[in-house]
Amino acid sequence: MKKLALLACLMLGSTITIFAQEDTIQNKTVSINGYVEAYYMRDFNNPIANTRPAFVYSHNRNNEVNINMALLKATYGTENTRATVALATGTYMNANYAAEPEVLKNIYEANVGVRISKRHNLWIDAGIFSSHLGFESAIGKDNWTLTRSLFADNSPYFETGAKVSYTSASGKLFLSGLVLNGWQRIQRVDGNSLPAFGHQLVYKPTDNLTINSGSFIGSDKADSVRQMRYFHNLYVIYQLNREFGVTAGFDIGAEQKEKGSSSYNLWYTPVLIARYTGSDKFSLTVRGEYYQDKKGVIISTEAKNGFQTFGYSINADYAILPNVLWRTELRNLSNKEAIFLDRKNNLVKNSTTAVMALAVSF
């Protein structure tokens, strides 16, 4: 037994040593990091159900302490290859991966890439990625606001497929073309034989300004009822100085009313976010947004005039430690017609919520 234990120790020690040598001598980088975000939300309508309306996909449990995201991520890279595997759980995963098979419901990311040019930063990657659409991430600490905007919650958070991407030598220009399995899909819808396509163009003329254009073209339905969907995402992020930053975004989409139709249902959403950073520890953010989807392409309601909602919020963040963030937010959503439930199960026009979150990254 002592010999076996000694042998195991030697093998373990050898493994650790080899790993370290590969990491440094052969210019390989391997990293493991994590993120956990706990939250409590209070809906002042006090609805009977503890799940937020169906168009809310992040921080969507009411009147309870819960985990929005618990993530463990491993990345590997060399000069010519890269790979990422990230597994996650939480209410965000439950809401956004509900249509996926059980074995895929906890895959946040899983992709591999290879550099295809010796002279240029040109790559081909394939697998499951974070979406190329929008400026808000599922990882809360990376966003200016605690909750996601209607802008983000109702466009893809993730996508599956392959992409070719190019980054200029100066780092000011990024361009990619994508072939995808669908609109926020890992597995393509049964009966759908048509791949979806997209692009992303990011231009950073200065360190303070980012301009992004992204698109989606495809169908998220079976061939027998195929309705083509065309979507464009545009946003600008401008950091005026150390203290003040502004993000402005506009999404617009169109989907055929029926297969082969030349008529389309439209939806669109503008959002404006301003952040004041008082110090390395404290920031204050305000948001205004509007979402119109009269025909229920993305957000379906029983209201006669569909979904026409204004929203505003105020958000305060405090960094307790460099890797520990305390966040609070007060938010109001107001629809043209009554679509929100109150404590008596009646429909009302407004929904006001207060949210607190504690996020730890490592």
C-alpha positions in Angstrom: 0.0 0.0 0.0 2.8 2.4 0.9 4.4 1.7 -2.5 1.1 2.4 -4.3 0.7 5.6 -2.4 4.2 6.7 -3.2 3.7 5.8 -6.9 0.5 7.8 -7.0 2.2 10.8 -5.4 5.0 10.6 -8.0 2.6 10.3 -10.8 0.6 13.3 -9.5 3.7 15.3 -9.0 4.9 14.4 -12.5 1.6 15.5 -14.0 1.7 18.8 -12.3 5.3 19.4 -13.4 4.6 18.5 -17.0 1.5 20.7 -17.0 3.5 23.7 -15.7 6.3 23.1 -18.3 3.8 23.0 -21.2 2.2 26.1 -19.9 5.4 28.2 -19.8 7.9 26.6 -22.2 5.6 25.8 -25.1 3.7 29.1 -24.8 0.4 27.5 -24.0 -2.1 29.3 -21.8 -4.6 27.4 -19.7 -6.9 29.2 -17.3 -9.8 28.3 -15.1 -12.1 30.9 -13.7 -15.6 31.2 -12.2 -18.5 33.5 -11.5 -21.4 33.2 -9.0 -24.2 35.7 -8.8 -26.9 35.4 -6.1 -30.0 37.8 -6.2 -33.2 38.7 -4.5 -36.0 40.4 -6.5 -39.2 42.0 -5.2 -42.1 42.7 -7.5 -44.3 45.3 -5.9 -47.4 44.0 -7.7 -46.8 40.9 -5.6 -48.2 38.4 -8.1 -49.1 34.9 -7.0 -46.6 33.2 -9.3 -42.9 33.6 -8.4 -41.8 33.6 -12.0 -41.4 36.9 -13.9 -43.3 37.4 -17.2 -42.2 35.2 -20.1 -40.2 37.9 -21.8 -37.8 38.2 -18.8 -35.0 35.6 -19.1 -32.5 36.8 -16.5 -33.1 37.4 -12.8 -36.6 36.0 -13.4 -37.6 34.6 -10.0 -39.6 36.9 -7.7 -39.7 37.1 -3.9 -37.0 34.6 -3.3 -33.2 34.3 -2.9 -31.8 32.5 -5.9 -28.8 32.0 -8.2 -28.9 33.7 -11.5 -25.7 32.3 -12.7 -23.0 30.0 -11.3 -20.3 29.5 -13.9 -17.1 27.5 -14.2 -15.0 28.2 -17.3 -11.8 26.7 -18.7 -9.9 28.2 -21.6 -6.9 27.0 -23.6 -4.8 28.8 -26.2 -1.7 28.8 -28.2 -0.6 31.1 -31.1 -2.7 29.0 -33.6 -5.3 27.2 -31.6 -7.9 28.0 -28.9 -10.7 26.2 -27.0 -13.3 27.1 -24.4 -15.5 25.0 -22.2 -17.9 26.6 -19.7 -20.6 24.9 -17.6 -23.2 26.8 -15.7 -26.4 26.5 -13.7 -28.9 29.0 -12.2 -32.2 30.6 -13.1 -30.7 32.2 -16.2 -29.8 28.7 -17.6 -33.3 27.3 -16.7 -35.0 30.1 -18.7 -32.8 30.3 -21.7 -32.0 26.7 -22.3 -35.5 25.3 -21.7 -35.9 24.1 -25.3 -32.6 22.2 -25.3 -32.1 18.5 -24.5 -31.2 17.7 -20.9 -27.5 16.9 -21.7 -27.1 20.3 -23.3 -28.9 22.5 -20.7 -25.8 23.4 -18.7 -23.4 24.2 -21.5 -22.7 27.9 -21.4 -19.9 27.7 -24.0 -18.0 24.9 -25.8 -16.0 25.9 -28.8 -12.7 25.3 -30.6 -10.8 27.5 -33.0 -7.8 27.5 -35.3 -5.8 30.3 -36.9 -5.8 30.0 -40.7 -3.3 32.7 -41.6 0.3 33.1 -40.6 0.3 36.8 -41.5 -3.1 37.9 -40.3 -5.3 37.4 -37.2 -7.8 35.3 -39.1 -9.6 32.4 -37.3 -12.2 29.7 -37.8 -14.1 28.8 -34.7 -17.0 26.3 -34.2 -19.2 25.2 -31.3 -21.4 27.0 -28.8 -20.7 30.7 -28.3 -22.0 33.8 -26.5 -24.1 35.7 -29.0 -22.6 38.2 -31.4 -25.7 40.3 -31.0 -26.0 43.0 -28.4 -23.7 44.6 -25.8 -25.1 42.8 -22.7 -23.6 39.6 -21.4 -25.3 36.8 -19.3 -22.5 37.4 -16.8 -23.8 40.3 -14.7 -20.5 41.9 -13.6 -19.7 42.7 -17.3 -22.9 44.8 -17.6 -23.6 48.4 -16.5 -27.0 47.4 -15.1 -28.0 44.6 -12.7 -30.9 43.3 -14.8 -30.8 42.9 -18.6 -32.6 45.3 -20.8 -35.6 44.2 -22.9 -33.1 44.8 -25.8 -31.0 41.9 -24.5 -33.5 39.5 -23.0 -35.4 39.2 -26.3 -32.5 38.6 -28.6 -30.1 35.7 -28.5 -27.8 35.3 -25.5 -26.0 32.3 -27.1 -25.6 30.7 -30.5 -24.2 27.5 -32.1 -22.4 27.2 -35.4 -19.2 28.2 -37.1 -17.6 31.6 -37.8 -14.7 33.2 -39.6 -13.3 36.2 -37.8 -10.6 38.8 -38.6 -9.0 41.4 -36.2 -6.9 44.1 -37.7 -3.3 44.5 -36.6 -4.2 47.8 -34.9 -7.1 46.1 -33.0 -9.5 48.8 -34.2 -11.5 46.6 -36.6 -13.2 43.2 -36.0 -15.2 41.4 -38.7 -16.9 38.1 -38.6 -19.3 36.0 -40.7 -21.4 33.2 -39.1 -23.3 30.1 -40.0 -25.7 29.3 -37.2 -28.2 26.6 -36.1 -30.9 29.1 -35.5 -32.1 31.9 -33.2 -30.6 31.1 -29.8 -30.4 27.4 -30.5 -27.9 24.6 -29.8 -29.9 22.0 -31.7 -31.7 23.1 -34.8 -35.6 22.9 -34.8 -36.8 19.6 -36.1 -37.8 19.8 -39.7 -35.7 22.9 -40.4 -33.1 22.3 -43.1 -32.0 25.9 -43.5 -29.0 27.3 -41.7 -29.1 30.8 -40.4 -26.5 33.5 -41.2 -25.1 36.5 -39.5 -22.3 39.1 -39.4 -20.6 41.3 -36.9 -18.6 44.4 -37.5 -16.9 46.2 -34.6 -15.0 49.5 -35.1 -13.0 51.2 -32.4 -11.6 54.4 -33.9 -10.4 55.4 -30.4 -10.1 53.8 -27.0 -13.2 55.7 -25.9 -15.6 54.8 -28.7 -17.0 51.4 -29.9 -19.4 51.1 -32.9 -21.0 47.7 -33.5 -23.2 46.3 -36.3 -24.6 42.8 -36.2 -27.2 40.8 -38.1 -29.2 37.6 -38.2 -30.9 36.1 -41.3 -32.8 32.8 -41.1 -35.8 31.0 -39.9 -36.5 29.4 -36.5 -39.4 27.2 -37.7 -39.7 23.9 -39.6 -39.5 24.1 -43.5 -43.3 23.4 -43.8 -44.1 26.7 -42.1 -40.9 28.6 -42.7 -41.0 32.3 -42.0 -37.9 34.2 -42.8 -36.5 36.5 -40.1 -34.3 39.5 -40.7 -32.7 41.2 -37.7 -30.2 44.0 -37.2 -28.5 45.1 -34.0 -26.7 48.4 -33.7 -25.0 50.0 -30.7 -22.5 52.6 -29.8 -20.5 52.8 -26.5 -18.8 56.1 -25.7 -16.7 56.8 -22.6 -16.7 60.6 -22.4 -14.0 60.5 -19.6 -13.1 58.4 -16.6 -16.4 59.3 -14.8 -19.1 59.3 -17.6 -20.0 56.7 -20.2 -23.0 56.3 -22.5 -24.4 53.3 -24.4 -27.0 53.7 -27.1 -28.5 50.7 -29.0 -31.2 50.0 -31.5 -32.6 46.6 -32.6 -35.0 46.1 -35.5 -36.4 42.9 -36.9 -38.9 41.7 -39.5 -40.4 38.3 -40.0 -42.7 37.0 -42.8 -46.3 36.9 -41.8 -46.6 33.5 -43.3 -44.5 31.2 -45.5 -43.8 32.8 -48.9 -45.4 36.0 -47.9 -44.1 39.4 -49.1 -45.6 41.0 -46.0 -43.7 41.3 -42.7 -44.3 41.8 -39.1 -41.9 44.3 -37.5 -40.5 44.9 -34.0 -38.0 47.3 -32.7 -36.4 48.5 -29.5 -34.2 51.5 -28.6 -32.2 51.7 -25.3 -30.1 54.4 -23.8 -27.8 53.8 -20.7 -25.7 56.3 -18.9 -23.2 55.5 -16.2 -21.3 57.6 -13.7 -18.2 56.0 -12.0 -17.5 57.9 -8.9 -14.5 55.8 -7.9 -13.0 52.4 -8.4 -15.6 51.1 -5.9 -18.8 52.9 -6.8 -20.9 53.6 -9.9 -24.4 54.8 -10.6 -26.3 53.9 -13.8 -29.6 55.0 -15.3 -31.4 53.3 -18.2 -34.3 54.2 -20.5 -35.8 51.7 -23.0 -38.8 51.0 -25.2 -39.9 47.8 -26.9 -42.6 47.5 -29.6 -43.8 44.2 -30.9 -47.4 44.7 -31.9 -47.8 41.3 -33.6 -46.1 39.3 -31.0 -43.2 37.9 -33.1 -40.8 37.9 -30.2 -43.0 38.8 -27.2 -46.4 37.4 -27.3 -49.2 38.8 -25.2 -53.0 38.7 -25.2 -53.2 42.5 -25.5 -55.0 43.9 -28.5 -52.1 46.1 -29.5 -49.4 43.7 -28.5 -46.3 44.5 -26.6 -45.6 48.3 -26.4 -43.5 48.8 -23.2 -41.5 51.7 -21.8 -39.0 51.0 -19.1 -36.6 52.9 -16.9 -34.2 51.9 -14.1 -31.6 53.2 -11.7 -28.7 51.1 -10.6 -26.0 51.5 -7.9 -23.0 49.3 -7.7 -20.4 49.0 -4.9 -17.2 46.8 -5.2 -16.7 45.4 -1.7 -13.5 43.8 -2.9 -11.9 43.7 -6.3 -13.7 40.5 -7.1 -16.9 41.0 -5.1 -19.6 43.3 -6.4 -22.8 44.4 -4.5 -25.6 45.7 -6.8 -29.0 47.2 -6.3 -31.6 48.3 -8.9 -35.0 49.8 -9.0 -36.9 49.3 -12.3 -40.3 50.1 -13.8 -41.9 48.7 -16.9 -45.1 50.2 -18.3 -47.1 48.7 -21.1 -49.8 50.5 -23.3 -52.3 47.9 -22.1 -52.6 45.8 -19.0 -50.3 42.7 -19.3 -48.8 42.4 -15.8 -50.4 40.4 -13.0 -51.0 41.7 -9.5 -51.6 40.0 -6.2 -55.3 39.4 -7.1 -54.3 37.9 -10.4 -55.7 40.9 -12.2 -53.9 42.5 -15.2 -52.3 45.9 -14.7 -50.2 48.2 -16.9 -47.2 48.7 -14.6 -44.6 46.5 -13.0 -42.1 47.9 -10.5 -39.3 45.7 -9.1 -36.4 46.1 -6.7 -33.4 43.8 -7.1 -30.3 43.2 -5.0 -27.4 41.0 -6.2 -24.0 39.8 -4.9 -21.5 38.7 -7.5 -18.2 37.0 -6.9 -15.7 36.2 -9.7 -12.6 34.1 -9.3 
